[in-house]
Amino acid sequence: MCIGGSCIIDPYGHYVVEPLWHQAGIIYANIDMQKVPMSRMEFDGIGHYSHDDILKLMKSKGSL
């Protein structure tokens, strides 16, 4: 039912370790934690954008 696909992705959404498909295994990687604060400048999904008083997404009258 599940064919795997475990992987490690950096804060920018790039693969550090490619997905492991159709096999059992353990994946390891060294990660640079200094990238985390810089990546939040691109998108901070649990910070600035989560404040409904700052950003509110609404459906327009003409949309489905």
Buried (B, 14 or more C-beta within 10 A) or exposed (E): EEEEEEBBEBBEEEEBEEEBEEEEEEEEEEEEEEEEEEEBEEEEEEEEEEEEEEEEEEEEEEEE
